[in-house]
Amino acid sequence: MPAFLGFLGVLAFSFTLPATRVAVEELDPTFVGIGREALAALLAGAILLAARAPAPTRRQVRSLAIVAAGVVFGWPLFSAFALRGLTSAHSAVIIGILPAATAVAAVVRAGEHPSRGFWLASLAGLASVLVFAATQGAGISVGDLQILAAVALGSIGYAEGGALAREMGGWRVICWAVLLSAPLTIPIAAIAAAGSDLHAGGDQWLGFAYVTVVSALIGFFPWYAGLARGGVAKIGQIQLLQPLLTLAWSAWLLDEHIGWATIVASIAVLASVVATQRTRVTQSSLPPLVTSRR
């Protein structure tokens, strides 16, 4: 069941890059990246109110702030700006290191001790991504760095949220994260909307609707539940499927060309992340992330 929940989350997120790529063709990236979170906050508030969910404790709010920094602000904003200049297929290869990054964030937050092989495999994946990015143009672009920043922040949000979901439940974690971010996301989205042209086509608004309802909120319900039940590092590896699914959607829906360099880079990233799962990770005497906070 945890693996199936994780797969549902990955399936939902695999449409995020293509949907964002379409949305930012005519919509401001700040509006797409933060506006989706502002609107998701309204939906999250309604869900929490209907469920009569208890308010998070002060300790939980601190964890929710870390979740928000990663998946409410970091990932959506950096990826939206990156996709103004990159294709979703190109970006999909770079996010192939997200499973390894999530595993690293998980073991660091949980006080585990990865072996040297784990770190070498993770660095090999990063090197594969950087080599791929450098061969696609005149060196590594700003967009490549923005996607890498999105991956780094997203992995922290995944790890923190997955751990917190063990005591709060996955749907409550993401609902509270986006709702508590509303005092920032709503005014930022309003300013971005006022300063940009919102006259976009139906496809662009459809893409925006997808990342608002699914990518920013509903997709996290099964994803965080799977991470909480099956373990962040283990279930996080189901993300191995995400770049491949995104490549398929990009070719099918956006008619993007998938070259051999992209395919080879995807395989290299896959191999490096699989290698991280075959290395030894020992647990320290420290208690897990959530239970260690008093």
C-alpha positions in Angstrom: 0.0 0.0 0.0 2.7 2.6 0.8 4.4 1.9 -2.6 1.0 2.3 -4.4 0.4 5.6 -2.6 3.9 6.8 -3.6 3.2 5.8 -7.2 -0.1 7.8 -7.2 1.9 10.9 -6.0 4.6 10.4 -8.6 2.0 10.0 -11.3 0.4 13.2 -10.3 3.7 15.1 -10.1 4.9 13.7 -13.5 2.5 16.1 -15.2 3.8 19.1 -13.3 6.6 20.1 -15.6 4.6 19.9 -18.8 1.7 21.7 -17.2 4.0 24.5 -15.9 5.8 24.7 -19.3 2.5 25.4 -21.0 1.3 27.8 -18.3 4.4 30.0 -18.4 4.2 30.4 -22.2 1.8 33.2 -21.7 1.5 33.7 -17.9 4.1 35.4 -15.6 6.3 32.7 -13.9 5.9 34.3 -10.4 2.1 34.3 -10.8 2.3 30.6 -11.9 4.7 29.6 -9.2 3.2 31.5 -6.2 -0.3 32.1 -7.5 -1.0 28.4 -7.6 -0.1 28.2 -3.9 -2.3 31.1 -3.1 -5.3 29.5 -4.7 -4.5 26.1 -3.2 -4.5 27.8 0.2 -8.2 28.6 -0.3 -9.0 25.0 -1.1 -6.8 23.7 1.7 -8.6 26.0 4.2 -12.0 24.6 3.1 -10.8 21.0 3.5 -9.4 21.6 7.0 -12.5 23.4 8.0 -14.8 20.7 6.7 -12.7 18.0 8.4 -12.5 20.1 11.6 -8.8 19.4 11.7 -7.0 20.4 14.9 -4.5 23.2 14.7 -0.9 22.2 14.6 1.3 22.6 17.7 4.1 25.1 17.9 6.6 22.4 17.2 4.6 21.2 14.2 4.4 24.8 12.9 8.2 24.9 12.8 8.3 21.8 10.7 5.5 23.1 8.5 7.7 26.2 7.8 10.4 24.0 6.5 7.9 22.1 4.4 6.6 25.4 3.0 10.0 26.7 2.2 10.6 23.6 0.1 7.4 22.7 -1.7 5.3 25.9 -1.4 7.9 28.5 -2.3 11.2 26.8 -3.5 10.1 24.1 -5.9 7.2 25.9 -7.7 8.9 29.3 -8.0 12.3 28.1 -9.2 10.8 25.5 -11.6 8.4 28.1 -13.1 11.2 30.5 -13.9 13.4 27.7 -15.3 10.7 26.5 -17.6 10.5 29.9 -19.3 13.7 28.9 -21.1 13.9 25.1 -20.8 11.8 22.3 -22.2 10.0 20.0 -19.8 11.9 17.1 -21.3 15.3 18.7 -20.5 14.2 19.6 -17.0 12.9 16.1 -16.4 16.4 14.7 -16.8 17.7 17.1 -14.2 15.0 16.3 -11.7 16.1 12.7 -12.0 18.4 13.4 -9.1 15.4 14.3 -6.9 15.1 10.7 -5.4 18.7 10.7 -4.3 18.4 14.3 -3.0 15.3 13.3 -1.1 17.1 10.3 0.4 20.0 12.5 1.4 17.7 14.9 3.1 15.9 12.0 4.8 19.0 10.4 6.2 20.4 13.7 7.4 17.2 14.7 9.1 16.8 11.3 10.6 20.3 11.1 12.0 21.4 8.1 9.8 24.9 7.5 8.6 25.2 6.8 4.8 28.2 4.9 3.7 30.9 6.4 1.4 29.3 4.5 -1.5 26.0 6.2 -0.9 27.6 9.6 -1.2 29.7 8.6 -4.2 26.6 7.4 -6.0 24.7 10.6 -5.3 27.6 12.7 -6.5 27.8 10.6 -9.7 24.1 11.4 -10.4 24.8 15.1 -9.9 27.8 14.9 -12.2 25.7 13.1 -14.9 23.1 15.9 -14.7 25.7 18.7 -14.9 27.5 17.1 -17.9 24.1 16.7 -19.7 23.2 20.3 -19.0 26.6 21.5 -20.2 26.4 19.6 -23.5 23.0 21.1 -24.3 24.3 24.6 -25.0 27.0 27.0 -24.1 27.7 25.6 -20.6 25.2 25.3 -17.8 22.4 27.8 -18.1 20.6 29.8 -15.5 17.6 27.6 -16.1 19.6 24.5 -15.2 20.7 26.1 -12.0 17.2 27.1 -11.2 16.0 23.5 -11.6 18.8 22.3 -9.4 17.7 24.8 -6.7 14.1 23.5 -7.1 15.3 20.0 -6.6 17.4 20.9 -3.5 14.5 22.8 -1.8 11.9 20.2 -2.9 13.8 17.3 -1.5 14.0 19.1 1.9 10.2 19.7 1.8 9.6 16.1 0.9 11.8 14.7 3.7 10.4 17.1 6.4 6.8 16.6 5.2 7.1 12.8 5.0 8.5 12.6 8.6 5.8 15.0 9.9 3.1 13.1 8.2 3.7 10.2 10.6 2.0 12.1 13.3 -0.3 14.5 11.4 -1.3 12.6 8.3 -0.2 13.5 4.8 -3.2 15.5 3.8 -3.0 17.7 6.9 0.7 18.4 6.4 0.3 19.9 2.9 -3.0 21.6 3.7 -1.5 23.4 6.8 1.7 24.1 4.9 -0.1 26.0 2.1 -2.6 27.6 4.4 0.0 29.0 6.8 1.9 30.3 3.8 -1.2 32.3 2.6 -0.2 35.6 4.3 2.8 35.6 1.9 1.6 33.8 -1.2 -1.7 35.8 -1.6 -0.1 39.3 -1.7 2.8 38.1 -3.8 0.4 36.5 -6.3 -1.8 39.6 -6.3 1.2 41.8 -7.1 2.4 39.5 -9.8 -1.1 39.4 -11.3 -1.4 43.2 -11.2 2.0 43.7 -12.9 1.5 41.1 -15.7 -0.8 40.3 -18.6 -3.3 37.6 -17.6 -4.8 37.3 -21.1 -3.7 33.8 -21.8 -5.2 31.0 -23.8 -7.3 28.1 -22.6 -4.3 25.7 -22.6 -2.3 28.0 -20.4 -5.1 28.3 -17.9 -5.7 24.6 -17.9 -2.0 24.0 -17.1 -2.3 26.6 -14.3 -5.4 24.8 -13.0 -3.6 21.5 -12.9 -0.6 22.8 -11.0 -2.9 24.6 -8.6 -5.2 21.7 -7.7 -3.0 18.6 -8.2 0.6 19.6 -8.1 0.3 22.1 -5.2 -2.2 20.1 -3.1 -4.0 16.9 -4.0 -0.9 15.1 -5.3 0.7 15.4 -1.9 -2.1 13.5 -0.2 -1.0 10.1 -1.4 2.6 11.1 -1.6 3.1 12.2 2.0 1.0 9.3 3.2 3.3 6.9 1.3 6.4 8.5 2.6 5.1 8.3 6.2 4.1 4.7 6.0 6.9 3.2 3.9 9.8 5.5 4.8 11.0 8.6 3.1 14.2 7.2 1.6 12.6 4.0 0.4 9.3 5.3 -1.0 11.2 8.3 -2.3 12.9 6.1 -4.9 9.6 5.6 -6.7 10.4 9.0 -8.0 12.7 7.1 -10.4 9.6 6.8 -12.6 8.9 10.5 -12.6 11.5 11.7 -15.2 10.5 8.8 -17.5 6.8 9.6 -17.2 7.5 13.3 -17.7 9.5 12.6 -20.8 6.6 10.5 -22.2 4.1 13.3 -21.5 6.4 15.9 -23.0 6.8 14.0 -26.2 3.1 13.1 -26.4 1.4 16.3 -25.2 3.9 19.0 -26.1 5.5 17.3 -29.1 9.0 17.9 -27.7 11.9 16.1 -29.3 13.6 13.5 -27.1 17.1 13.1 -28.3 19.6 10.4 -27.5 21.5 12.7 -25.1 18.4 13.0 -23.0 17.8 9.3 -23.0 21.4 8.5 -22.1 21.4 11.1 -19.4 18.2 9.7 -18.0 19.6 6.2 -17.8 22.8 7.5 -16.1 20.8 9.3 -13.5 18.6 6.2 -13.0 21.7 4.0 -12.5 23.2 6.4 -10.0 20.1 6.6 -7.9 19.6 2.9 -7.9 23.2 2.6 -6.7 22.3 4.7 -3.7 19.8 2.1 -2.7 22.3 -0.7 -2.8 24.7 1.0 -0.4 24.7 0.7 3.4 22.9 3.2 5.6 23.2 2.7 9.4 20.9 4.3 12.0 22.5 6.4 14.7 21.4 6.3 18.3 19.4 9.5 17.8 15.7 9.1 17.6 13.8 9.8 14.4 13.2 13.3 13.3 9.6 13.8 14.5 9.9 12.1 17.9 13.2 13.8 18.7 11.6 17.2 19.0 10.3 18.2 22.4 
